[in-house]
Amino acid sequence: MDKLNERGAINVLLIPLILMVVFFVGAAGFGIWAFMSRADYKTNSDKKSAVAAADARETQKAEDETKFAEDAKKPFDTYIGPAQFGNVTVNYPKTWSAYVVENERGAAPITGFFHPKVVPNVTDINNSFALRVELANTDYKNVLDQFKSRLDTGKATIKPYTLPKVPSVVGSRIDGQITTTKQGTMIVLPLRNMTLKVWTESNDFKGDLDTNILPNFSFVP
C-alpha cells in the first residue's frame, strides 16, 4: 500500500515537471525566434535606411547641380540690335555663346544663334540651337501662313502671346513642329513692317526660353 502511494506521488510530481520542461523549451524557442526576427528586421532596416540615405544624397546632389547650373547663367549677357530695327534686346545666360549677323539690306536684318558653351556650325541645317532670333523683312500674316498646314494637321498649336516687357504688341506662340524636322517653341511678333521670331529648336531648352529668355526680351515697337 505504501509503495502505491509513493509511485502515485512520483507520477503527480512528474506531470508538472514535464510541463515546466515543455514550457521552458517553448519559451526558449520563442526567444530564439524573436531574437532572430529582430536581428533580421534590424539588418533589413539598416539596409533600407542605407539605401534611402544614398537615394537622398543622390537627389540632393542632383538638386544642387541643377541649382548651380541655373545660378551660373546669371547675370545674363546681352545683345542689343540696331536702333533702326527696334533695338531688339536679348538677355541670354552668360554660360551661352552668341553668333549674330546684322544685315540691314538683307531679307533678315538680324539673324542670331545662341547656344550653351560654343555655337555649333550655323550652316549645318541638322544642328539644333538653344535659341534663335530672327528679324525678317516679311509681313506678320505671311509668316504665320507658313505654319498653316502644321496647325491644320495638329502637328503644332498656336495661341496669342505678348512679351512681359512689350505688352502692347500681340503676337503668337507656336508649340510643336516649328520646322519640317524640328520640335520646339516659336514666338512670332509684328515689329513695324517686319516680323520678329524668337524660338528654340529643341524642347530641352524650352525651360530656358520660358524662364530666362522671354521674360527679359524686349524691343521698341
N, CA and C atoms as a LAMMPS dump frame, in Angstrom:
ITEM: TIMESTEP
0
ITEM: NUMBER OF ATOMS
663
ITEM: BOX BOUNDS ff ff ff
-5.0000000000000000e+02 5.0000000000000000e+02
-5.0000000000000000e+02 5.0000000000000000e+02
-5.0000000000000000e+02 5.0000000000000000e+02
ITEM: ATOMS id mol type element x y z
1 1 1 N 0.843 -1.208 0
2 1 2 C 0 0 0
3 1 3 C 0.862 1.235 0
4 2 1 N 1.929 1.215 0.776
5 2 2 C 2.849 2.357 0.833
6 2 3 C 3.535 2.533 -0.5
7 3 1 N 3.879 1.439 -1.199
8 3 2 C 4.558 1.519 -2.489
9 3 3 C 3.679 2.18 -3.529
10 4 1 N 2.376 1.904 -3.49
11 4 2 C 1.443 2.517 -4.445
12 4 3 C 1.382 4.015 -4.231
13 5 1 N 1.325 4.405 -3.009
14 5 2 C 1.274 5.845 -2.718
15 5 3 C 2.536 6.551 -3.198
16 6 1 N 3.666 5.89 -3.001
17 6 2 C 4.944 6.503 -3.412
18 6 3 C 4.987 6.652 -4.926
19 7 1 N 4.494 5.594 -5.638
20 7 2 C 4.52 5.643 -7.102
21 7 3 C 3.542 6.689 -7.606
22 8 1 N 2.394 6.792 -6.953
23 8 2 C 1.403 7.805 -7.35
24 8 3 C 1.914 9.195 -7.131
25 9 1 N 2.637 9.378 -6.009
26 9 2 C 3.179 10.715 -5.734
27 9 3 C 4.203 11.104 -6.775
28 10 1 N 5.019 10.112 -7.188
29 10 2 C 6.028 10.384 -8.223
30 10 3 C 5.362 10.785 -9.525
31 11 1 N 4.255 10.051 -9.868
32 11 2 C 3.541 10.38 -11.114
33 11 3 C 2.965 11.781 -11.072
34 12 1 N 2.425 12.173 -9.913
35 12 2 C 1.84 13.508 -9.776
36 12 3 C 2.903 14.577 -9.915
37 13 1 N 4.096 14.362 -9.376
38 13 2 C 5.18 15.356 -9.49
39 13 3 C 5.791 15.387 -10.88
40 14 1 N 5.708 14.247 -11.591
41 14 2 C 6.327 14.178 -12.921
42 14 3 C 5.592 15.029 -13.94
43 15 1 N 4.287 15.122 -13.819
44 15 2 C 3.481 15.885 -14.797
45 15 3 C 3.849 17.372 -14.793
46 16 1 N 3.893 18.044 -13.586
47 16 2 C 4.303 19.456 -13.598
48 16 3 C 5.717 19.65 -14.125
49 17 1 N 6.595 18.659 -13.832
50 17 2 C 7.977 18.771 -14.3
51 17 3 C 8.035 18.735 -15.826
52 18 1 N 7.248 17.813 -16.388
53 18 2 C 7.208 17.726 -17.857
54 18 3 C 6.659 19.016 -18.454
55 19 1 N 5.6 19.54 -17.82
56 19 2 C 5.006 20.791 -18.314
57 19 3 C 5.999 21.943 -18.244
58 20 1 N 6.791 21.955 -17.144
59 20 2 C 7.784 23.018 -16.992
60 20 3 C 8.866 22.919 -18.065
61 21 1 N 9.28 21.651 -18.34
62 21 2 C 10.293 21.449 -19.385
63 21 3 C 9.75 21.897 -20.743
64 22 1 N 8.506 21.484 -21.043
65 22 2 C 7.88 21.88 -22.317
66 22 3 C 7.777 23.398 -22.406
67 23 1 N 7.332 24.028 -21.309
68 23 2 C 7.198 25.484 -21.283
69 23 3 C 8.55 26.158 -21.488
70 24 1 N 9.574 25.583 -20.822
71 24 2 C 10.918 26.164 -20.928
72 24 3 C 11.436 26.055 -22.357
73 25 1 N 11.254 24.889 -22.94
74 25 2 C 11.703 24.696 -24.324
75 25 3 C 10.95 25.626 -25.264
76 26 1 N 9.631 25.748 -25.021
77 26 2 C 8.832 26.647 -25.865
78 26 3 C 9.269 28.092 -25.707
79 27 1 N 9.482 28.481 -24.456
80 27 2 C 9.905 29.859 -24.201
81 27 3 C 11.258 30.132 -24.816
82 28 1 N 12.163 29.142 -24.696
83 28 2 C 13.498 29.307 -25.286
84 28 3 C 13.404 29.41 -26.799
85 29 1 N 12.544 28.548 -27.393
86 29 2 C 12.371 28.601 -28.852
87 29 3 C 11.793 29.929 -29.292
88 30 1 N 10.784 30.404 -28.537
89 30 2 C 10.176 31.696 -28.86
90 30 3 C 11.203 32.82 -28.744
91 31 1 N 12.04 32.73 -27.71
92 31 2 C 13.063 33.751 -27.504
93 31 3 C 14.065 33.769 -28.638
94 32 1 N 14.474 32.567 -29.053
95 32 2 C 15.424 32.482 -30.171
96 32 3 C 14.79 33.025 -31.445
97 33 1 N 13.509 32.632 -31.676
98 33 2 C 12.795 33.126 -32.869
99 33 3 C 12.657 34.648 -32.839
100 34 1 N 12.299 35.165 -31.662
101 34 2 C 12.14 36.617 -31.537
102 34 3 C 13.467 37.341 -31.775
103 35 1 N 14.531 36.759 -31.227
104 35 2 C 15.854 37.362 -31.399
105 35 3 C 16.267 37.36 -32.871
106 36 1 N 16.072 36.21 -33.531
107 36 2 C 16.437 36.101 -34.935
108 36 3 C 15.596 37.048 -35.796
109 37 1 N 14.295 37.129 -35.465
110 37 2 C 13.426 38.033 -36.217
111 37 3 C 13.854 39.485 -36.051
112 38 1 N 14.195 39.83 -34.828
113 38 2 C 14.627 41.202 -34.547
114 38 3 C 15.952 41.493 -35.266
115 39 1 N 16.855 40.514 -35.237
116 39 2 C 18.143 40.705 -35.902
117 39 3 C 17.947 40.856 -37.408
118 40 1 N 17.037 40.004 -37.967
119 40 2 C 16.763 40.081 -39.401
120 40 3 C 16.11 41.415 -39.757
121 41 1 N 15.153 41.845 -38.925
122 41 2 C 14.489 43.134 -39.145
123 41 3 C 15.487 44.277 -39.098
124 42 1 N 16.396 44.206 -38.09
125 42 2 C 17.385 45.27 -37.94
126 42 3 C 18.323 45.305 -39.144
127 43 1 N 18.721 44.094 -39.609
128 43 2 C 19.609 44.036 -40.775
129 43 3 C 18.924 44.627 -41.995
130 44 1 N 17.661 44.187 -42.234
131 44 2 C 16.915 44.71 -43.377
132 44 3 C 16.635 46.195 -43.224
133 45 1 N 16.318 46.593 -41.97
134 45 2 C 16.041 48.003 -41.715
135 45 3 C 17.279 48.853 -41.97
136 46 1 N 18.432 48.344 -41.545
137 46 2 C 19.683 49.075 -41.78
138 46 3 C 19.97 49.199 -43.269
139 47 1 N 19.704 48.094 -44.001
140 47 2 C 19.924 48.115 -45.448
141 47 3 C 18.99 49.127 -46.106
142 48 1 N 17.721 49.095 -45.699
143 48 2 C 16.749 50.032 -46.262
144 48 3 C 17.119 51.473 -45.931
145 49 1 N 17.574 51.683 -44.694
146 49 2 C 17.978 53.034 -44.288
147 49 3 C 19.188 53.502 -45.094
148 50 1 N 20.122 52.567 -45.331
149 50 2 C 21.316 52.916 -46.112
150 50 3 C 20.938 53.26 -47.541
151 51 1 N 20.006 52.465 -48.122
152 51 2 C 19.554 52.739 -49.492
153 51 3 C 18.822 54.076 -49.557
154 52 1 N 17.947 54.319 -48.573
155 52 2 C 17.198 55.574 -48.532
156 52 3 C 18.138 56.763 -48.387
157 53 1 N 19.163 56.603 -47.528
158 53 2 C 20.133 57.681 -47.323
159 53 3 C 20.919 57.94 -48.605
160 54 1 N 21.289 56.873 -49.317
161 54 2 C 22.026 57.019 -50.575
162 54 3 C 21.162 57.707 -51.618
163 55 1 N 19.878 57.304 -51.69
164 55 2 C 18.953 57.941 -52.635
165 55 3 C 18.786 59.418 -52.311
166 56 1 N 18.675 59.725 -51.013
167 56 2 C 18.516 61.118 -50.586
168 56 3 C 19.741 61.942 -50.976
169 57 1 N 20.939 61.339 -50.8
170 57 2 C 22.172 62.042 -51.174
171 57 3 C 22.229 62.309 -52.677
172 58 1 N 21.831 61.299 -53.457
173 58 2 C 21.842 61.46 -54.912
174 58 3 C 20.836 62.526 -55.354
175 59 1 N 19.647 62.516 -54.718
176 59 2 C 18.63 63.516 -55.041
177 59 3 C 19.115 64.916 -54.704
178 60 1 N 19.712 65.054 -53.523
179 60 2 C 20.236 66.349 -53.104
180 60 3 C 21.361 66.803 -54.019
181 61 1 N 22.207 65.847 -54.42
182 61 2 C 23.317 66.174 -55.321
183 61 3 C 22.782 66.682 -56.654
184 62 1 N 21.756 65.999 -57.185
185 62 2 C 21.161 66.417 -58.46
186 62 3 C 20.529 67.802 -58.337
187 63 1 N 19.837 68.037 -57.205
188 63 2 C 19.221 69.343 -56.983
189 63 3 C 20.278 70.439 -56.865
190 64 1 N 21.371 70.132 -56.179
191 64 2 C 22.451 71.109 -56.026
192 64 3 C 23.097 71.425 -57.374
193 65 1 N 23.298 70.381 -58.188
194 65 2 C 23.903 70.585 -59.503
195 65 3 C 22.992 71.416 -60.395
196 66 1 N 21.689 71.139 -60.321
197 66 2 C 20.729 71.915 -61.114
198 66 3 C 20.722 73.376 -60.685
199 67 1 N 20.718 73.594 -59.361
200 67 2 C 20.72 74.965 -58.845
201 67 3 C 22.012 75.691 -59.237
202 68 1 N 23.144 74.984 -59.138
203 68 2 C 24.422 75.582 -59.514
204 68 3 C 24.42 75.968 -60.995
205 69 1 N 23.88 75.071 -61.838
206 69 2 C 23.834 75.353 -63.277
207 69 3 C 22.952 76.556 -63.572
208 70 1 N 21.836 76.677 -62.848
209 70 2 C 20.954 77.82 -63.056
210 70 3 C 21.599 79.111 -62.554
211 71 1 N 22.246 79.037 -61.395
212 71 2 C 22.898 80.232 -60.845
213 71 3 C 24.047 80.691 -61.74
214 72 1 N 24.718 79.72 -62.39
215 72 2 C 25.858 80.056 -63.243
216 72 3 C 25.434 80.847 -64.476
217 73 1 N 24.149 80.789 -64.832
218 73 2 C 23.659 81.509 -66.016
219 73 3 C 23.504 83.015 -65.768
220 74 1 N 23.549 83.41 -64.513
221 74 2 C 23.289 84.813 -64.164
222 74 3 C 24.544 85.474 -63.608
223 75 1 N 24.691 86.782 -63.791
224 75 2 C 23.815 87.68 -64.559
225 75 3 C 23.909 87.401 -66.053
226 76 1 N 22.881 87.786 -66.803
227 76 2 C 22.823 87.481 -68.222
228 76 3 C 23.745 88.359 -69.048
229 77 1 N 24.176 87.791 -70.183
230 77 2 C 24.811 88.607 -71.216
231 77 3 C 23.706 89.209 -72.071
232 78 1 N 24.038 90.271 -72.801
233 78 2 C 23.007 90.994 -73.546
234 78 3 C 23.447 91.301 -74.975
235 79 1 N 22.534 91.069 -75.889
236 79 2 C 22.705 91.531 -77.268
237 79 3 C 21.654 92.587 -77.536
238 80 1 N 22.075 93.725 -78.108
239 80 2 C 21.14 94.795 -78.471
240 80 3 C 21.307 95.088 -79.948
241 81 1 N 20.218 94.964 -80.691
242 81 2 C 20.253 95.175 -82.13
243 81 3 C 20.234 96.649 -82.505
244 82 1 N 20.394 96.932 -83.794
245 82 2 C 20.412 98.322 -84.284
246 82 3 C 19.128 99.073 -83.958
247 83 1 N 19.288 100.386 -83.712
248 83 2 C 18.138 101.216 -83.338
249 83 3 C 17.09 101.257 -84.443
250 84 1 N 17.535 101.283 -85.721
251 84 2 C 16.569 101.366 -86.827
252 84 3 C 15.712 100.129 -86.962
253 85 1 N 16.103 99.079 -86.276
254 85 2 C 15.329 97.842 -86.303
255 85 3 C 14.749 97.498 -84.939
256 86 1 N 14.494 98.523 -84.14
257 86 2 C 13.744 98.342 -82.903
258 86 3 C 14.551 98.011 -81.672
259 87 1 N 15.867 98.155 -81.736
260 87 2 C 16.686 97.844 -80.554
261 87 3 C 16.321 96.494 -79.936
262 88 1 N 16.216 95.488 -80.764
263 88 2 C 15.899 94.144 -80.268
264 88 3 C 16.931 93.756 -79.198
265 89 1 N 16.425 93.449 -78.002
266 89 2 C 17.318 93.172 -76.868
267 89 3 C 17.116 91.755 -76.366
268 90 1 N 18.198 90.989 -76.428
269 90 2 C 18.165 89.594 -75.988
270 90 3 C 19.065 89.441 -74.772
271 91 1 N 18.483 89.086 -73.648
272 91 2 C 19.259 88.744 -72.452
273 91 3 C 19.331 87.222 -72.382
274 92 1 N 20.532 86.686 -72.464
275 92 2 C 20.7 85.243 -72.526
276 92 3 C 21.721 84.793 -71.478
277 93 1 N 21.671 83.531 -71.045
278 93 2 C 22.574 83.04 -69.994
279 93 3 C 24.04 83.293 -70.333
280 94 1 N 24.805 83.701 -69.347
281 94 2 C 26.218 84.012 -69.583
282 94 3 C 27.043 82.766 -69.88
283 95 1 N 26.472 81.583 -69.636
284 95 2 C 27.165 80.338 -69.97
285 95 3 C 26.937 79.954 -71.435
286 96 1 N 26.17 80.789 -72.173
287 96 2 C 25.921 80.556 -73.586
288 96 3 C 26.818 81.443 -74.435
289 97 1 N 26.956 81.079 -75.694
290 97 2 C 27.653 81.908 -76.666
291 97 3 C 26.653 82.393 -77.709
292 98 1 N 27.001 83.492 -78.385
293 98 2 C 26.105 84.071 -79.385
294 98 3 C 26.84 84.309 -80.695
295 99 1 N 26.121 84.11 -81.786
296 99 2 C 26.626 84.446 -83.11
297 99 3 C 25.489 85.17 -83.823
298 100 1 N 25.665 86.476 -84.057
299 100 2 C 24.599 87.295 -84.626
300 100 3 C 25.104 87.998 -85.873
301 101 1 N 24.316 87.894 -86.924
302 101 2 C 24.637 88.569 -88.183
303 101 3 C 23.629 89.698 -88.388
304 102 1 N 24.128 90.91 -88.606
305 102 2 C 23.281 92.064 -88.895
306 102 3 C 23.487 92.468 -90.347
307 103 1 N 22.388 92.515 -91.081
308 103 2 C 22.447 92.861 -92.499
309 103 3 C 21.241 93.727 -92.823
310 104 1 N 21.431 95.022 -92.733
311 104 2 C 20.296 95.941 -92.848
312 104 3 C 19.655 95.93 -94.229
313 105 1 N 20.35 95.455 -95.237
314 105 2 C 19.799 95.42 -96.593
315 105 3 C 19.336 94.025 -96.999
316 106 1 N 19.487 93.078 -96.112
317 106 2 C 19.113 91.711 -96.446
318 106 3 C 17.668 91.388 -96.116
319 107 1 N 17.274 90.159 -96.442
320 107 2 C 15.911 89.705 -96.155
321 107 3 C 15.686 89.537 -94.66
322 108 1 N 16.798 89.383 -93.924
323 108 2 C 16.721 89.247 -92.468
324 108 3 C 17.749 90.195 -91.848
325 109 1 N 17.328 91.397 -91.451
326 109 2 C 18.26 92.359 -90.867
327 109 3 C 19 91.84 -89.635
328 110 1 N 18.383 90.915 -88.914
329 110 2 C 19.032 90.313 -87.735
330 110 3 C 18.833 88.804 -87.778
331 111 1 N 19.921 88.062 -87.698
332 111 2 C 19.862 86.605 -87.602
333 111 3 C 20.792 86.17 -86.48
334 112 1 N 20.215 85.627 -85.407
335 112 2 C 21.015 85.28 -84.23
336 112 3 C 20.932 83.821 -83.852
337 113 1 N 22.067 83.293 -83.419
338 113 2 C 22.167 81.915 -82.944
339 113 3 C 22.772 81.936 -81.539
340 114 1 N 22.136 81.265 -80.585
341 114 2 C 22.594 81.232 -79.203
342 114 3 C 22.592 79.78 -78.721
343 115 1 N 23.673 79.425 -77.989
344 115 2 C 23.778 78.037 -77.556
345 115 3 C 24.734 77.933 -76.371
346 116 1 N 24.535 76.953 -75.474
347 116 2 C 25.469 76.772 -74.354
348 116 3 C 26.886 76.527 -74.841
349 117 1 N 27.841 77.134 -74.161
350 117 2 C 29.275 76.987 -74.425
351 117 3 C 29.645 77.496 -75.81
352 118 1 N 29.589 76.632 -76.829
353 118 2 C 30.03 77.021 -78.17
354 118 3 C 28.873 76.894 -79.154
355 119 1 N 28.717 77.892 -80.019
356 119 2 C 27.675 77.842 -81.043
357 119 3 C 28.101 76.85 -82.134
358 120 1 N 27.26 75.849 -82.42
359 120 2 C 27.607 74.895 -83.483
360 120 3 C 27.643 75.571 -84.857
361 121 1 N 28.074 74.838 -85.838
362 121 2 C 28.126 75.335 -87.216
363 121 3 C 26.747 75.819 -87.663
364 122 1 N 26.618 77.1 -87.944
365 122 2 C 25.31 77.673 -88.28
366 122 3 C 24.877 77.337 -89.7
367 123 1 N 25.786 76.822 -90.52
368 123 2 C 25.435 76.468 -91.898
369 123 3 C 24.939 75.033 -92.015
370 124 1 N 25.051 74.266 -90.928
371 124 2 C 24.601 72.874 -90.926
372 124 3 C 23.145 72.826 -90.479
373 125 1 N 22.266 72.505 -91.403
374 125 2 C 20.833 72.534 -91.092
375 125 3 C 20.433 71.456 -90.088
376 126 1 N 21.309 70.489 -89.851
377 126 2 C 20.994 69.424 -88.902
378 126 3 C 21.245 69.831 -87.453
379 127 1 N 21.966 70.919 -87.249
380 127 2 C 22.223 71.398 -85.891
381 127 3 C 20.986 72.074 -85.322
382 128 1 N 20.726 71.806 -84.058
383 128 2 C 19.604 72.446 -83.357
384 128 3 C 20.165 73.397 -82.312
385 129 1 N 19.616 74.596 -82.243
386 129 2 C 20.147 75.628 -81.366
387 129 3 C 19.213 75.877 -80.178
388 130 1 N 19.827 76.22 -79.059
389 130 2 C 19.05 76.512 -77.852
390 130 3 C 18.13 77.703 -78.073
391 131 1 N 18.617 78.685 -78.849
392 131 2 C 17.831 79.89 -79.095
393 131 3 C 18.149 80.443 -80.47
394 132 1 N 17.098 80.806 -81.188
395 132 2 C 17.249 81.506 -82.458
396 132 3 C 16.442 82.796 -82.379
397 133 1 N 16.998 83.848 -82.953
398 133 2 C 16.3 85.136 -83.047
399 133 3 C 16.458 85.63 -84.47
400 134 1 N 15.344 86.005 -85.081
401 134 2 C 15.411 86.489 -86.459
402 134 3 C 14.4 87.614 -86.666
403 135 1 N 14.889 88.687 -87.251
404 135 2 C 14.003 89.775 -87.673
405 135 3 C 13.932 89.701 -89.19
406 136 1 N 12.742 89.421 -89.711
407 136 2 C 12.588 89.194 -91.144
408 136 3 C 11.817 90.333 -91.799
409 137 1 N 12.246 90.681 -93.009
410 137 2 C 11.532 91.685 -93.8
411 137 3 C 10.333 91.041 -94.479
412 138 1 N 9.46 90.485 -93.663
413 138 2 C 8.283 89.767 -94.144
414 138 3 C 7.085 90.167 -93.304
415 139 1 N 5.926 90.267 -93.93
416 139 2 C 4.702 90.628 -93.226
417 139 3 C 4.334 89.549 -92.201
418 140 1 N 3.833 89.995 -91.056
419 140 2 C 3.472 89.092 -89.951
420 140 3 C 2.516 87.999 -90.395
421 141 1 N 1.487 88.362 -91.157
422 141 2 C 0.496 87.374 -91.606
423 141 3 C 1.142 86.338 -92.524
424 142 1 N 2.03 86.778 -93.393
425 142 2 C 2.684 85.833 -94.298
426 142 3 C 3.533 84.814 -93.541
427 143 1 N 4.175 85.267 -92.467
428 143 2 C 4.97 84.348 -91.648
429 143 3 C 4.068 83.3 -90.994
430 144 1 N 2.942 83.731 -90.439
431 144 2 C 2.017 82.781 -89.8
432 144 3 C 1.439 81.8 -90.81
433 145 1 N 1.219 82.249 -92.049
434 145 2 C 0.664 81.364 -93.082
435 145 3 C 1.593 80.182 -93.358
436 146 1 N 2.883 80.346 -93.076
437 146 2 C 3.835 79.266 -93.306
438 146 3 C 3.589 78.068 -92.37
439 147 1 N 2.876 78.318 -91.282
440 147 2 C 2.605 77.259 -90.298
441 147 3 C 1.218 76.648 -90.471
442 148 1 N 0.459 77.132 -91.43
443 148 2 C -0.94 76.723 -91.552
444 148 3 C -1.116 75.209 -91.67
445 149 1 N -0.331 74.561 -92.513
446 149 2 C -0.51 73.123 -92.724
447 149 3 C -0.22 72.332 -91.447
448 150 1 N 0.773 72.764 -90.671
449 150 2 C 1.104 72.066 -89.422
450 150 3 C 0.025 72.279 -88.369
451 151 1 N -0.556 73.464 -88.383
452 151 2 C -1.629 73.748 -87.44
453 151 3 C -2.876 72.952 -87.807
454 152 1 N -3.157 72.855 -89.111
455 152 2 C -4.349 72.131 -89.57
456 152 3 C -4.254 70.64 -89.289
457 153 1 N -3.045 70.089 -89.318
458 153 2 C -2.862 68.651 -89.097
459 153 3 C -2.584 68.31 -87.637
460 154 1 N -2.568 69.313 -86.764
461 154 2 C -2.337 69.072 -85.345
462 154 3 C -0.893 68.859 -84.968
463 155 1 N 0.029 69.104 -85.89
464 155 2 C 1.446 68.941 -85.584
465 155 3 C 1.989 70.111 -84.764
466 156 1 N 1.212 71.18 -84.701
467 156 2 C 1.601 72.349 -83.906
468 156 3 C 0.344 73.03 -83.394
469 157 1 N 0.505 73.795 -82.319
470 157 2 C -0.611 74.568 -81.762
471 157 3 C -0.227 76.039 -81.736
472 158 1 N -1.224 76.903 -81.73
473 158 2 C -0.961 78.336 -81.731
474 158 3 C -1.905 79.038 -80.759
475 159 1 N -1.401 80.077 -80.11
476 159 2 C -2.228 80.89 -79.232
477 159 3 C -1.626 82.295 -79.152
478 160 1 N -2.423 83.298 -78.789
479 160 2 C -1.914 84.672 -78.698
480 160 3 C -0.814 84.77 -77.635
481 161 1 N 0.113 85.708 -77.883
482 161 2 C 1.208 85.859 -76.939
483 161 3 C 1.705 87.296 -76.935
484 162 1 N 2.045 87.793 -75.725
485 162 2 C 2.688 89.101 -75.577
486 162 3 C 3.91 88.95 -74.679
487 163 1 N 4.976 89.656 -75.02
488 163 2 C 6.165 89.651 -74.172
489 163 3 C 5.876 90.442 -72.898
490 164 1 N 6.334 89.979 -71.741
491 164 2 C 6.111 90.723 -70.495
492 164 3 C 6.616 92.167 -70.558
493 165 1 N 7.711 92.387 -71.296
494 165 2 C 8.283 93.736 -71.362
495 165 3 C 7.755 94.555 -72.536
496 166 1 N 6.96 93.927 -73.401
497 166 2 C 6.354 94.656 -74.527
498 166 3 C 4.881 94.252 -74.621
499 167 1 N 4.086 94.586 -73.619
500 167 2 C 2.7 94.114 -73.569
501 167 3 C 1.784 94.734 -74.627
502 168 1 N 2.232 95.8 -75.27
503 168 2 C 1.385 96.463 -76.26
504 168 3 C 1.354 95.721 -77.595
505 169 1 N 2.285 94.808 -77.803
506 169 2 C 2.366 94.079 -79.073
507 169 3 C 1.863 92.648 -78.869
508 170 1 N 0.817 92.304 -79.619
509 170 2 C 0.249 90.96 -79.514
510 170 3 C 0.721 90.122 -80.695
511 171 1 N 1.324 89.006 -80.383
512 171 2 C 1.791 88.105 -81.424
513 171 3 C 1.236 86.714 -81.214
514 172 1 N 2.009 85.709 -81.591
515 172 2 C 1.55 84.32 -81.481
516 172 3 C 2.648 83.435 -80.909
517 173 1 N 2.215 82.433 -80.193
518 173 2 C 3.127 81.407 -79.685
519 173 3 C 2.767 80.09 -80.362
520 174 1 N 3.763 79.473 -80.986
521 174 2 C 3.563 78.208 -81.693
522 174 3 C 4.376 77.125 -80.99
523 175 1 N 3.718 76.053 -80.597
524 175 2 C 4.385 74.922 -79.943
525 175 3 C 4.2 73.676 -80.783
526 176 1 N 5.281 72.898 -80.876
527 176 2 C 5.198 71.65 -81.625
528 176 3 C 6.221 71.617 -82.74
529 177 1 N 5.775 71.244 -83.913
530 177 2 C 6.684 71.154 -85.054
531 177 3 C 6.861 72.542 -85.658
532 178 1 N 7.987 73.182 -85.34
533 178 2 C 8.202 74.552 -85.806
534 178 3 C 8.9 74.611 -87.164
535 179 1 N 9.571 73.526 -87.546
536 179 2 C 10.114 73.381 -88.894
537 179 3 C 9.755 71.984 -89.38
538 180 1 N 10.139 71.672 -90.581
539 180 2 C 9.801 70.342 -91.12
540 180 3 C 10.487 69.213 -90.365
541 181 1 N 11.581 69.537 -89.661
542 181 2 C 12.35 68.477 -88.979
543 181 3 C 12.569 68.718 -87.486
544 182 1 N 12.11 69.852 -86.948
545 182 2 C 12.453 70.185 -85.561
546 182 3 C 11.226 70.526 -84.729
547 183 1 N 11.293 70.097 -83.472
548 183 2 C 10.25 70.384 -82.494
549 183 3 C 10.736 71.493 -81.563
550 184 1 N 9.828 72.319 -81.108
551 184 2 C 10.221 73.381 -80.186
552 184 3 C 9.093 74.362 -79.959
553 185 1 N 9.472 75.59 -79.646
554 185 2 C 8.515 76.665 -79.399
555 185 3 C 8.999 77.919 -80.116
556 186 1 N 8.079 78.595 -80.795
557 186 2 C 8.431 79.825 -81.502
558 186 3 C 7.455 80.937 -81.15
559 187 1 N 8.01 82.115 -80.879
560 187 2 C 7.215 83.326 -80.664
561 187 3 C 7.329 84.168 -81.927
562 188 1 N 6.184 84.555 -82.479
563 188 2 C 6.149 85.373 -83.689
564 188 3 C 5.459 86.684 -83.351
565 189 1 N 6.153 87.816 -83.615
566 189 2 C 5.635 89.13 -83.225
567 189 3 C 5.791 90.135 -84.374
568 190 1 N 4.774 90.953 -84.606
569 190 2 C 4.936 92.019 -85.591
570 190 3 C 5.83 93.12 -85.023
571 191 1 N 6.778 93.581 -85.813
572 191 2 C 7.646 94.688 -85.414
573 191 3 C 7.673 95.678 -86.586
574 192 1 N 6.829 96.709 -86.454
575 192 2 C 6.646 97.695 -87.527
576 192 3 C 6.187 96.969 -88.789
577 193 1 N 6.929 97.086 -89.897
578 193 2 C 6.533 96.395 -91.142
579 193 3 C 7.273 95.077 -91.314
580 194 1 N 7.868 94.585 -90.219
581 194 2 C 8.643 93.353 -90.256
582 194 3 C 8.055 92.339 -89.267
583 195 1 N 8.728 91.203 -89.155
584 195 2 C 8.285 90.159 -88.221
585 195 3 C 9.477 89.658 -87.42
586 196 1 N 9.287 89.611 -86.13
587 196 2 C 10.324 89.134 -85.219
588 196 3 C 9.986 87.713 -84.785
589 197 1 N 10.964 86.832 -84.908
590 197 2 C 10.78 85.437 -84.495
591 197 3 C 11.813 85.083 -83.426
592 198 1 N 11.331 84.476 -82.347
593 198 2 C 12.198 84.036 -81.249
594 198 3 C 11.83 82.593 -80.966
595 199 1 N 12.812 81.677 -81.051
596 199 2 C 12.427 80.282 -80.873
597 199 3 C 13.578 79.397 -80.394
598 200 1 N 13.186 78.253 -79.88
599 200 2 C 14.148 77.204 -79.543
600 200 3 C 13.9 76.024 -80.456
601 201 1 N 14.978 75.385 -80.899
602 201 2 C 14.857 74.27 -81.828
603 201 3 C 14.933 72.919 -81.12
604 202 1 N 14.785 72.946 -79.813
605 202 2 C 14.793 71.707 -79.036
606 202 3 C 13.965 71.908 -77.776
607 203 1 N 13.119 70.937 -77.476
608 203 2 C 12.316 71.024 -76.252
609 203 3 C 13.179 70.988 -74.997
610 204 1 N 14.445 70.56 -75.138
611 204 2 C 15.352 70.535 -73.991
612 204 3 C 15.605 71.937 -73.446
613 205 1 N 15.415 72.96 -74.29
614 205 2 C 15.694 74.333 -73.873
615 205 3 C 14.419 75.165 -73.72
616 206 1 N 13.286 74.484 -73.705
617 206 2 C 12.021 75.189 -73.539
618 206 3 C 11.962 75.895 -72.181
619 207 1 N 12.516 75.245 -71.156
620 207 2 C 12.54 75.855 -69.825
621 207 3 C 13.334 77.141 -69.817
622 208 1 N 14.486 77.166 -70.506
623 208 2 C 15.285 78.385 -70.598
624 208 3 C 14.53 79.474 -71.347
625 209 1 N 13.837 79.081 -72.406
626 209 2 C 13.073 80.054 -73.179
627 209 3 C 12.012 80.718 -72.309
628 210 1 N 11.266 79.899 -71.574
629 210 2 C 10.162 80.429 -70.767
630 210 3 C 10.633 81.141 -69.499
631 211 1 N 11.734 80.674 -68.924
632 211 2 C 12.181 81.199 -67.63
633 211 3 C 13.172 82.348 -67.761
634 212 1 N 14.088 82.22 -68.714
635 212 2 C 15.177 83.195 -68.804
636 212 3 C 15.07 84.164 -69.985
637 213 1 N 14.675 83.656 -71.144
638 213 2 C 14.715 84.471 -72.359
639 213 3 C 13.504 85.4 -72.489
640 214 1 N 12.33 84.824 -72.591
641 214 2 C 11.136 85.627 -72.882
642 214 3 C 10.813 86.682 -71.825
643 215 1 N 10.951 86.387 -70.525
644 215 2 C 10.653 87.428 -69.54
645 215 3 C 11.586 88.64 -69.626
646 216 1 N 12.759 88.464 -70.245
647 216 2 C 13.739 89.55 -70.313
648 216 3 C 13.953 90.076 -71.733
649 217 1 N 13.147 89.601 -72.661
650 217 2 C 13.278 90.001 -74.07
651 217 3 C 12.487 91.284 -74.311
652 218 1 N 13.042 92.171 -75.116
653 218 2 C 12.324 93.421 -75.398
654 218 3 C 12.725 94.012 -76.749
655 219 1 N 11.938 94.95 -77.219
656 219 2 C 12.24 95.722 -78.42
657 219 3 C 11.373 96.98 -78.407
658 220 1 N 11.709 97.903 -79.284
659 220 2 C 10.94 99.14 -79.386
660 220 3 C 9.978 98.99 -80.557
661 221 1 N 8.676 98.974 -80.312
662 221 2 C 7.671 98.767 -81.388
663 221 3 C 7.757 99.877 -82.457
